[in-house]
Amino acid sequence: MNLLEELEGKGWSIQQALLTTFPFDPQFFSGYVRPRLSKRNCDLPLVLVDANRYERNIASSDWREAPIGTDYLLEPVYSDGVFHPKVNLYASERSVYFTVSSANLGLEEYCKAAQIGYGGGFQRYWLSDNEYDVGEALPLAREIRDFFDELLNVDGYVTGHDARDYIRETATTLDWLDNEDAPQDDDDRTVWFLSNLSEPILEQVVERVGDVETVQMYAPFYGSANVLSQMADRLDAERLEFVVEAESTAMDVAGLPDTIDRDFAVQEMKHSSTRWVHAKYMTLEGDWGTACLYGSPNMTSTALLEPASSGNVEAGILQVFASDQSRPLDGSLFHNASFPFELSDPVADLDSLSLRSQSYEGWEGKLSRDSVGFRLLDAQLTRGDSDKMSELILRLEGISGEHSFLVSTEAGDERRLEASLESDSELSILLNRDEREEWIDAVVTVSIPDKGVQSNVRRVVQESQEYYREYRDITRSAGTQSSTALLRKVLQNPDASAAGVFNIALSELRKMSQQGSAGGGNPTPDGKGAPQFPERSPARLAGASSSAPSLPKLIESHLSYQRERALDVLTADERPTPDSIERVVDHLDTFWETIQLCLVMDCLRELDSTSTDVKKLFEVCYLELSELVNQLPIVVRRLNGIIDRIEQEPNVKKEFLTDEIDTVDKHPLWATVFDSIFLHPSLVLELDYIAGREVTAPRNEFARKIKSSLTLANPAIWQYLFDGSYVVSEANVYRENLQVDYGEEDQEAPVTTAGTQTLLLYILVQQAVSSPGFLDGLRNHPKFSTEGIEALAEFAVQADDDIVKYGLVGRVQWGFTLKQAYTDVRGLL
């Protein structure tokens, strides 16, 4: 394989790139690697590097000038041994590509060394296109994705906040790999990705091959003769062949004759190339065929005989070829067709070999985690608030109690502070604009001088692209997650960057909906069959804010999108599923929550009226709310149609009903639908009354339309309206959630349950007027208990005054025309 070409993959656009290395060459990465990734739309890759190499070099001149944290993220991995894998993973909603090799990220290794590697990948639409054969790339991609995800689960390995988020984000990007069929029987596999995160690599090799007759090994480093003997015993090989290269291989050949208790030979590799050999491989042969293990492991105990908890972290590829395959190693492995070399006859006089004397065992020496008193897990600098103050956040582990800390940089800047910490805590330093320039990109250490202990070193990095997490949540969820959180930032302090990110996210969502997507996870192919997904990388979001529309326009676009999507989802599914209903509810709830957000912040006087046209903002809310309320009957009719299909069509019923949910009306989905067409509107009604913005005006008409939609709904939905225990408890839950979301130490979100009580009383009274036998039927209904009906009535009649104040009925009307109906409702108590 040509490693530089592999950096390009197939030229497919990618969102995230994860790369691992033992040593790291920042000039090579900036000059060769990152430009190739940038061409593919990945502007912020993540490199995982051995922690000892990181600490040894992070303050050096070439690393100091590297654009770490701006052009790419560089994260040390504090493994128990050496972090040694060489795995690259390129992730996208459309495609995946990966390489596993023996090459570290350096110019010498990529351009001047002979390496072994394996690359593969595919585009998502290939999985459903018969013209393409994905082969074993799918299970390999899953295994490699899971390898990175598993790194996060090992305590202390990856500690940087941005790096952990990035790996999680990459795993989420590749969730689609789990939605497709793949070979599940290992008997059908011929290629595996192996790592030793949980089990020694050699154990996994033995499990996948037959009886071994001959083993041939080559690596720059061999373990001791005793270690090689242990490998031979585990493989139970009849013959061992050790390949060495003069002046390049480290091996104790003198100890082999007295230690190896089976047939073995040492052969010299000879070649005329100017390239040096960094490849590592082990071939195994038997009656069953040939297998080859290659990648990062040297022929040592820490690489092959130990799990990562007691050895290095290693990764490789195992390929198994049937006995009838000719030239099985051609095309993908290190062999004499791609790299001409010869093997000598077995060397009779082992003392004549001129090999490296350095042993690999214990080669890296004392680990950094053994030489520090406590650990500095992360050093992150925020971008700065409106007063231009930034916060340097230092996350610590392994230190607790009250101490006098000294935070220092390699340039001599210092900060002293007193702090009392829990076992895992943070130190925080506020920096003004000038101080910030001194500390950004600095290499810092935290110490406790009077105790004589200090932490490891970390480079300070600025938090990655602002609001990128919100952007990804919004686009992944079809606009139903994190949108109100981002809008709140814009409303509180109109931030051009936040508004720009939100505008980009909305644009992406519009594109997806125009392409006919029924939801965030259901893309539709373009003319070529390639699904269309948002693939904008974090850095691309920066600087986009100048073209963002006004805040009222953003709110209008967001509300109209959520309203339209709620309707579209109900028409797009040929066969409805619970997911269809959940997506409808998500869009409706997001619509209501956006209106609530604007009203709550108005009540709390948190809207920035100097840069926001507040009047126009609420005019937009009024217009969009009117549209939604007018369309609620359509939503309800379509939901009723789905309920009918559940009851009548076996294939739809199978989607919704289970052993636990054996009738339609027991499905918990209908409670969430009820909340969206009653509880959410009732909260908006109350908040609008408090704020006086008239977004629900005229309120009596608003209440009438909510009532009409509910009474139109299937009993599976409106049953919750008359369940007193449900309505009362849910109303209090919604109130408490709003107060938690928007409350501060010195103020509380001004919401009670008055809006819910008022709307409930209005519906009960109107029902009593229009249907004289309604209340008696309610009392005698088998579904509702006496206690529940009494709780419902007691809750509703508390709105006796509010129903007039809110304008749902007139004072005269309430005192005369509706008096008897109200009295009858009280009679439910």
DONU-729562 format. One record per residue (C-alpha): z, y, x; residue in one letter. Coordinates in steps of 0.05 Angstrom, whole numbers, padded with zeros to 5 digits, always signed. Layout:
# residues N
ZYXA/...
This chain:
# residues 829
+00000+00000+00000M/-00013+00072+00022N/+00055+00104+00013L/+00028+00175+00009L/-00020+00155-00046E/+00038+00121-00082E/+00073+00188-00085L/+00016+00210-00131E/+00026+00149-00176G/-00036+00148-00218K/-00036+00224-00226G/-00001+00217-00294W/+00042+00275-00317S/+00117+00262-00308I/+00181+00295-00330Q/+00232+00267-00281Q/+00227+00236-00212A/+00284+00196-00181L/+00279+00178-00107L/+00328+00143-00061T/+00333+00143+00014T/+00380+00128+00071F/+00362+00185+00118P/+00327+00246+00089F/+00275+00292+00120D/+00276+00359+00083P/+00213+00386+00117Q/+00174+00324+00098F/+00200+00327+00027F/+00183+00400+00018S/+00116+00394+00053G/+00090+00328+00028Y/+00130+00299-00030V/+00149+00356-00075R/+00079+00387-00078P/+00051+00321-00102R/+00106+00315-00155L/+00095+00387-00176S/+00021+00373-00189K/+00045+00321-00238R/+00088+00371-00275N/+00154+00351-00243C/+00184+00413-00212D/+00256+00389-00202L/+00260+00318-00174P/+00326+00285-00156L/+00337+00251-00088V/+00396+00204-00078L/+00416+00199-00005V/+00468+00161+00034D/+00533+00202+00034A/+00546+00193+00108N/+00477+00218+00125R/+00486+00276+00077Y/+00552+00297+00108E/+00526+00288+00178R/+00466+00334+00166N/+00482+00381+00108I/+00504+00437+00154A/+00446+00428+00204S/+00394+00482+00210S/+00337+00443+00178D/+00379+00422+00119W/+00410+00492+00112R/+00341+00522+00100E/+00320+00468+00051A/+00312+00492-00022P/+00365+00443-00048I/+00384+00459-00119G/+00323+00502-00132T/+00262+00460-00114D/+00298+00394-00119Y/+00367+00363-00127L/+00398+00325-00069L/+00457+00282-00085E/+00500+00241-00037P/+00518+00171-00060V/+00588+00150-00037Y/+00578+00075-00039S/+00626+00026-00008D/+00578+00013+00049G/+00511+00044+00067V/+00468+00070+00010F/+00403+00038+00033H/+00352+00027-00024P/+00282+00059-00023K/+00264+00063-00097V/+00223+00116-00131N/+00218+00122-00207L/+00173+00171-00244Y/+00191+00178-00317A/+00154+00208-00376S/+00151+00200-00451E/+00079+00179-00439R/+00082+00137-00376S/+00124+00104-00323V/+00110+00091-00249Y/+00153+00062-00194F/+00153+00040-00122T/+00201-00005-00084V/+00191-00006-00009S/+00223-00006+00060S/+00205+00068+00072A/+00256+00123+00074N/+00236+00194+00056L/+00212+00218+00124G/+00146+00236+00157L/+00153+00182+00210E/+00166+00127+00159E/+00113+00148+00109Y/+00058+00164+00159C/+00071+00128+00224K/+00107+00063+00208A/+00085-00003+00180A/+00122-00015+00115Q/+00123-00063+00057I/+00124-00040-00014G/+00106-00053-00087Y/+00081-00002-00137G/+00066-00007-00210G/+00066+00029-00277G/+00030+00040-00341F/+00019+00090-00397Q/+00056+00080-00461R/-00004+00071-00505Y/-00028+00013-00462W/+00026-00029-00495L/-00012-00026-00561S/-00082-00025-00533D/-00114-00093-00522N/-00159-00065-00467E/-00100-00060-00420Y/-00056-00113-00389D/+00012-00086-00371V/+00033-00152-00341G/+00102-00153-00310E/+00105-00077-00300A/+00145-00070-00364L/+00205-00114-00346P/+00203-00086-00275L/+00205-00015-00302A/+00265-00033-00345R/+00302-00064-00287E/+00290-00004-00242I/+00311+00045-00296R/+00374+00004-00308D/+00388+00004-00233F/+00394+00079-00233F/+00435+00079-00297D/+00482+00027-00268E/+00494+00071-00207L/+00530+00119-00254L/+00576+00063-00278N/+00603+00049-00208V/+00664+00093-00199D/+00654+00146-00146G/+00582+00132-00128Y/+00546+00191-00160V/+00593+00249-00173T/+00550+00311-00180G/+00546+00338-00251H/+00472+00356-00248D/+00454+00290-00215A/+00491+00249-00267R/+00458+00289-00323D/+00390+00280-00291Y/+00397+00204-00286I/+00420+00200-00358R/+00362+00244-00379E/+00313+00199-00343T/+00342+00137-00376A/+00335+00171-00444T/+00264+00191-00428T/+00249+00118-00417L/+00284+00093-00479D/+00214+00075-00505W/+00213+00017-00456L/+00263-00019-00500D/+00219-00012-00562N/+00165-00058-00537E/+00160-00134-00528D/+00166-00161-00458A/+00173-00230-00427P/+00244-00253-00439Q/+00240-00322-00406D/+00249-00319-00331D/+00204-00380-00326D/+00146-00335-00344D/+00162-00283-00291R/+00132-00281-00221T/+00159-00214-00199V/+00231-00187-00202W/+00266-00124-00181F/+00332-00144-00147L/+00392-00102-00127S/+00461-00122-00105N/+00500-00075-00151L/+00534-00134-00183S/+00511-00197-00146E/+00488-00213-00075P/+00413-00210-00068I/+00406-00278-00034L/+00443-00310-00093E/+00391-00282-00140Q/+00334-00307-00096V/+00362-00378-00095V/+00366-00377-00171E/+00291-00362-00177R/+00260-00410-00127V/+00259-00485-00116G/+00281-00526-00057D/+00264-00489+00007V/+00229-00523+00065E/+00214-00464+00110T/+00241-00393+00115V/+00209-00338+00156Q/+00247-00273+00167M/+00230-00206+00198Y/+00271-00142+00201A/+00289-00089+00251P/+00362-00113+00246F/+00389-00183+00243Y/+00460-00202+00231G/+00501-00244+00279S/+00483-00316+00293A/+00539-00336+00246N/+00511-00293+00190V/+00442-00323+00199L/+00473-00392+00196S/+00507-00373+00130Q/+00439-00351+00102M/+00408-00417+00124A/+00463-00456+00091D/+00456-00418+00026R/+00381-00427+00025L/+00389-00500+00049D/+00324-00491+00087A/+00296-00546+00131E/+00267-00497+00182R/+00280-00425+00200L/+00230-00378+00234E/+00256-00312+00261F/+00203-00260+00277V/+00222-00207+00328V/+00187-00148+00361E/+00200-00129+00433A/+00242-00066+00441E/+00245-00057+00366S/+00286-00115+00338T/+00362-00119+00343A/+00382-00192+00347M/+00433-00234+00384D/+00385-00291+00402V/+00433-00319+00454A/+00481-00344+00400G/+00429-00380+00358L/+00425-00448+00392P/+00500-00459+00387D/+00506-00434+00315T/+00444-00455+00276I/+00450-00528+00257D/+00379-00539+00236R/+00308-00532+00262D/+00292-00460+00280F/+00243-00420+00322A/+00239-00349+00347V/+00169-00319+00348Q/+00146-00252+00375E/+00104-00205+00333M/+00048-00174+00374K/+00001-00118+00352H/-00042-00065+00383S/-00027-00011+00331S/+00008+00053+00350T/+00050+00046+00287R/+00120+00020+00293W/+00145-00033+00245V/+00199-00017+00195H/+00182-00071+00145A/+00233-00123+00125K/+00214-00189+00092Y/+00235-00260+00080M/+00184-00313+00059T/+00206-00380+00030L/+00161-00440+00022E/+00168-00506-00014G/+00131-00555-00059D/+00136-00504-00115W/+00098-00450-00076G/+00114-00388-00036T/+00162-00331-00048A/+00172-00266-00012C/+00231-00219-00014L/+00218-00149+00013Y/+00244-00078+00006G/+00305-00047+00038S/+00348-00107+00060P/+00353-00124+00133N/+00372-00196+00150M/+00447-00180+00150T/+00508-00201+00111S/+00520-00131+00083T/+00448-00130+00057A/+00438-00201+00031L/+00504-00238+00027L/+00549-00186-00004E/+00550-00147-00070P/+00550-00071-00064A/+00626-00070-00073S/+00635-00102-00004S/+00568-00088+00029G/+00510-00039+00027N/+00471-00018-00035V/+00403-00051-00028E/+00342-00062-00071A/+00278-00103-00064G/+00223-00141-00097I/+00218-00216-00103L/+00149-00246-00115Q/+00139-00320-00128V/+00070-00352-00121F/+00050-00420-00146A/+00030-00472-00094S/-00043-00471-00116D/-00052-00396-00103Q/-00092-00381-00041S/-00071-00324+00006R/-00013-00307-00039P/+00012-00249+00003L/-00054-00212+00007D/-00061-00145-00027G/+00011-00125-00035S/+00051-00149+00024L/+00056-00138+00098F/+00006-00187+00128H/-00046-00191+00183N/-00103-00168+00138A/-00074-00099+00125S/-00036-00093+00191F/-00067-00137+00245P/-00015-00175+00284F/-00004-00243+00315E/+00056-00287+00320L/+00069-00322+00386S/+00085-00395+00394D/+00159-00408+00388P/+00195-00376+00447V/+00225-00429+00491A/+00265-00384+00536D/+00303-00338+00489L/+00333-00300+00548D/+00264-00276+00565S/+00259-00234+00502L/+00268-00159+00511S/+00303-00138+00447L/+00348-00081+00425R/+00421-00094+00441S/+00450-00053+00383Q/+00481-00096+00329S/+00473-00078+00256Y/+00540-00105+00233E/+00587-00046+00224G/+00533-00002+00253W/+00547+00060+00210E/+00620+00063+00231G/+00675+00093+00191K/+00656+00117+00121L/+00668+00188+00100S/+00712+00168+00042R/+00760+00136+00091D/+00767+00200+00132S/+00786+00250+00077V/+00851+00263+00040G/+00817+00275-00027F/+00746+00280-00052R/+00703+00340-00069L/+00659+00311-00124L/+00616+00372-00138D/+00608+00445-00121A/+00570+00483-00173Q/+00557+00557-00181L/+00543+00586-00250T/+00487+00635-00260R/+00533+00693-00279G/+00555+00726-00343D/+00539+00795-00371S/+00587+00827-00321D/+00548+00793-00265K/+00608+00749-00248M/+00594+00678-00227S/+00642+00620-00226E/+00645+00571-00168L/+00670+00505-00198I/+00697+00454-00149L/+00711+00386-00179R/+00765+00346-00142L/+00789+00274-00145E/+00850+00242-00114G/+00895+00303-00111I/+00947+00326-00160S/+01007+00372-00164G/+01016+00444-00142E/+00984+00463-00076H/+00959+00521-00036S/+00885+00508-00026F/+00837+00536+00025L/+00763+00535+00007V/+00720+00549+00067S/+00646+00549+00086T/+00613+00529+00151E/+00597+00603+00160A/+00670+00622+00160G/+00679+00651+00090D/+00746+00632+00059E/+00784+00635-00006R/+00857+00617-00015R/+00886+00600-00083L/+00946+00568-00114E/+00934+00515-00167A/+00970+00460-00203S/+00923+00401-00215L/+00920+00337-00253E/+00894+00275-00216S/+00822+00295-00232D/+00815+00370-00238S/+00775+00432-00221E/+00786+00492-00177L/+00752+00555-00202S/+00734+00617-00162I/+00705+00680-00193L/+00652+00715-00151L/+00620+00782-00161N/+00547+00793-00146R/+00556+00808-00071D/+00604+00750-00061E/+00557+00704-00098R/+00503+00715-00046E/+00552+00693+00009E/+00571+00628-00026W/+00507+00605-00058I/+00478+00547-00018D/+00539+00547+00028A/+00569+00481+00053V/+00642+00481+00031V/+00705+00442+00046T/+00771+00444+00008V/+00835+00434+00048S/+00910+00439+00039I/+00931+00468+00106P/+01006+00454+00100D/+00991+00381+00085K/+00938+00373+00139G/+00888+00342+00091V/+00818+00362+00071Q/+00760+00339+00029S/+00690+00318+00047N/+00636+00371+00049V/+00589+00390-00007R/+00533+00440-00011R/+00542+00492-00066V/+00485+00488-00115V/+00468+00534-00173Q/+00469+00501-00241E/+00400+00475-00258S/+00354+00509-00308Q/+00395+00545-00361E/+00391+00515-00430Y/+00349+00457-00407Y/+00397+00407-00438R/+00392+00443-00505E/+00316+00445-00498Y/+00313+00370-00487R/+00361+00355-00544D/+00320+00399-00591I/+00253+00370-00574T/+00278+00298-00573R/+00312+00304-00641S/+00255+00340-00676A/+00298+00403-00677G/+00361+00374-00708T/+00406+00372-00646Q/+00432+00430-00604S/+00389+00482-00642S/+00448+00517-00674T/+00486+00515-00608A/+00429+00551-00573L/+00418+00599-00630L/+00492+00618-00628R/+00483+00639-00555K/+00424+00682-00575V/+00461+00713-00635L/+00524+00729-00597Q/+00491+00762-00538N/+00416+00763-00545P/+00396+00727-00481D/+00322+00732-00464A/+00325+00665-00427S/+00359+00629-00485A/+00311+00659-00535A/+00252+00640-00491G/+00275+00568-00485V/+00286+00564-00560F/+00217+00592-00573N/+00185+00541-00526I/+00223+00485-00560A/+00198+00509-00629L/+00127+00512-00603S/+00132+00440-00578E/+00160+00418-00645L/+00104+00452-00682R/+00053+00416-00639K/+00086+00350-00653M/+00087+00362-00728S/+00015+00385-00729Q/-00004+00320-00695Q/+00026+00284-00754G/+00091+00260-00724S/+00140+00239-00777A/+00199+00252-00732G/+00223+00263-00662G/+00216+00190-00644G/+00150+00175-00678N/+00093+00206-00640P/+00022+00194-00661T/-00036+00181-00614P/-00090+00231-00597D/-00163+00212-00598G/-00155+00170-00536K/-00093+00135-00560G/-00045+00171-00514A/+00018+00195-00551P/+00032+00269-00547Q/+00101+00289-00524F/+00134+00352-00497P/+00133+00344-00422E/+00154+00413-00398R/+00199+00408-00338S/+00262+00449-00328P/+00232+00499-00280A/+00174+00513-00328R/+00223+00541-00378L/+00244+00597-00331A/+00208+00662-00339G/+00181+00645-00407A/+00228+00691-00444S/+00184+00753-00440S/+00139+00726-00494S/+00194+00705-00542A/+00189+00735-00612P/+00244+00776-00645S/+00307+00741-00666L/+00292+00746-00741P/+00224+00715-00727K/+00255+00659-00687L/+00304+00644-00744I/+00247+00646-00795E/+00205+00599-00754S/+00264+00551-00744H/+00284+00551-00818L/+00213+00541-00843S/+00202+00485-00793Y/+00265+00448-00816Q/+00247+00458-00890R/+00176+00433-00880E/+00197+00373-00839R/+00246+00350-00892A/+00189+00347-00941L/+00139+00318-00891D/+00184+00260-00873V/+00188+00238-00946L/+00112+00236-00951T/+00095+00208-00882A/+00127+00139-00887D/+00086+00086-00921E/+00147+00041-00922R/+00212+00081-00925P/+00270+00060-00882T/+00342+00084-00874P/+00316+00124-00814D/+00271+00162-00862S/+00330+00185-00904I/+00372+00202-00842E/+00316+00246-00815R/+00310+00283-00882V/+00385+00295-00882V/+00384+00318-00810D/+00330+00370-00825H/+00365+00394-00888L/+00433+00398-00853D/+00403+00436-00795T/+00373+00486-00844F/+00440+00497-00879W/+00478+00500-00813E/+00432+00554-00788T/+00445+00597-00849I/+00520+00584-00842Q/+00516+00603-00768L/+00486+00671-00784C/+00537+00685-00840L/+00598+00662-00801V/+00580+00704-00741M/+00568+00763-00786D/+00637+00753-00817C/+00668+00748-00748L/+00629+00810-00725R/+00597+00771-00669E/+00525+00791-00684L/+00497+00840-00633D/+00471+00894-00680S/+00448+00938-00621T/+00392+00890-00602S/+00384+00851-00666T/+00356+00876-00732D/+00412+00846-00773V/+00384+00869-00840K/+00318+00836-00825K/+00354+00774-00802L/+00387+00764-00870F/+00323+00782-00907E/+00292+00723-00870V/+00351+00679-00889C/+00344+00699-00962Y/+00269+00685-00965L/+00275+00617-00930E/+00335+00597-00971L/+00298+00614-01035S/+00240+00571-01013E/+00286+00512-00998L/+00324+00517-01064V/+00258+00519-01102N/+00235+00457-01065Q/+00299+00417-01074L/+00275+00385-01138P/+00214+00359-01100I/+00260+00330-01047V/+00303+00298-01100V/+00244+00267-01138R/+00217+00237-01074R/+00285+00209-01057L/+00289+00180-01127N/+00222+00147-01115G/+00249+00115-01052I/+00310+00088-01090I/+00262+00059-01143D/+00222+00025-01088R/+00286-00004-01058I/+00303-00035-01125E/+00232-00060-01140Q/+00197-00077-01074E/+00225-00135-01034P/+00199-00110-00967N/+00233-00042-00977V/+00297-00073-01004K/+00300-00114-00940K/+00302-00050-00899E/+00362-00021-00937F/+00405-00078-00964L/+00448-00126-00923T/+00504-00175-00936D/+00553-00116-00933E/+00510-00069-00974I/+00483-00112-01030D/+00468-00058-01082T/+00430+00007-01075V/+00487+00052-01099D/+00534+00025-01045K/+00490+00050-00988H/+00527+00105-00950P/+00463+00143-00940L/+00467+00172-01010W/+00533+00206-00994A/+00499+00244-00937T/+00443+00264-00985V/+00495+00289-01034F/+00529+00330-00980D/+00462+00363-00964S/+00448+00384-01035I/+00518+00403-01056F/+00570+00412-01002L/+00527+00450-00953H/+00501+00497-01007P/+00572+00509-01032S/+00593+00531-00962L/+00534+00578-00957V/+00553+00606-01026L/+00624+00623-01002E/+00603+00652-00935L/+00550+00695-00968D/+00602+00722-01017Y/+00649+00739-00959I/+00594+00771-00917A/+00561+00806-00976G/+00491+00793-00950R/+00462+00769-01016E/+00423+00711-00985V/+00440+00669-01047T/+00426+00725-01096A/+00424+00722-01154P/+00481+00673-01147R/+00480+00648-01218N/+00407+00628-01207E/+00425+00595-01141F/+00480+00554-01174A/+00434+00535-01232R/+00382+00507-01184K/+00433+00468-01145I/+00459+00439-01210K/+00388+00422-01234S/+00373+00386-01170S/+00436+00345-01174L/+00427+00326-01247T/+00356+00307-01231L/+00379+00259-01176A/+00387+00185-01183N/+00459+00163-01201P/+00464+00133-01132A/+00466+00205-01107I/+00502+00244-01161W/+00558+00192-01167Q/+00594+00229-01111Y/+00597+00293-01150L/+00647+00262-01199F/+00687+00223-01148D/+00746+00270-01140G/+00774+00236-01078S/+00707+00242-01043Y/+00692+00314-01061V/+00761+00341-01045V/+00767+00305-00978S/+00696+00321-00956E/+00704+00394-00975A/+00765+00399-00931N/+00730+00362-00874V/+00672+00411-00876Y/+00720+00470-00878R/+00759+00444-00819E/+00696+00431-00779N/+00672+00502-00789L/+00739+00530-00768Q/+00739+00487-00705V/+00667+00504-00688D/+00675+00579-00697Y/+00749+00593-00691G/+00779+00628-00631E/+00850+00638-00609E/+00855+00706-00643D/+00811+00694-00703Q/+00792+00640-00752E/+00726+00626-00787A/+00737+00657-00857P/+00721+00596-00897V/+00762+00558-00948T/+00740+00509-01002T/+00730+00564-01053A/+00655+00559-01052G/+00657+00485-01065T/+00708+00493-01121Q/+00667+00549-01153T/+00602+00510-01152L/+00637+00447-01177L/+00670+00484-01235L/+00603+00516-01254Y/+00569+00448-01257I/+00625+00416-01297L/+00627+00472-01348V/+00552+00475-01356Q/+00550+00400-01365Q/+00604+00404-01418A/+00563+00457-01455V/+00496+00422-01452S/+00523+00351-01464S/+00582+00352-01514P/+00601+00280-01498G/+00597+00289-01423F/+00671+00296-01408L/+00691+00237-01451D/+00637+00196-01417G/+00665+00217-01349L/+00736+00196-01369R/+00712+00127-01391N/+00661+00116-01336H/+00677+00049-01300P/+00659+00078-01232K/+00710+00135-01233F/+00785+00125-01234S/+00833+00167-01276T/+00866+00192-01212E/+00798+00211-01184G/+00778+00249-01247I/+00844+00286-01248E/+00837+00305-01175A/+00767+00330-01189L/+00790+00374-01247A/+00851+00400-01210E/+00806+00420-01151F/+00753+00453-01195A/+00798+00494-01241V/+00827+00531-01181Q/+00761+00570-01182A/+00779+00602-01250D/+00776+00672-01220D/+00725+00659-01165D/+00671+00636-01213I/+00668+00707-01241V/+00678+00742-01174K/+00621+00702-01144Y/+00576+00722-01201G/+00560+00652-01225L/+00579+00673-01296V/+00594+00740-01328G/+00665+00761-01346R/+00650+00765-01421V/+00613+00699-01419Q/+00671+00666-01383W/+00723+00695-01430G/+00686+00676-01494F/+00622+00634-01492T/+00646+00585-01439L/+00721+00588-01454K/+00722+00524-01494Q/+00682+00486-01443A/+00730+00509-01388Y/+00789+00488-01432T/+00757+00420-01440D/+00749+00413-01365V/+00823+00430-01356R/+00836+00375-01407G/+00814+00324-01354L/+00880+00337-01318L/
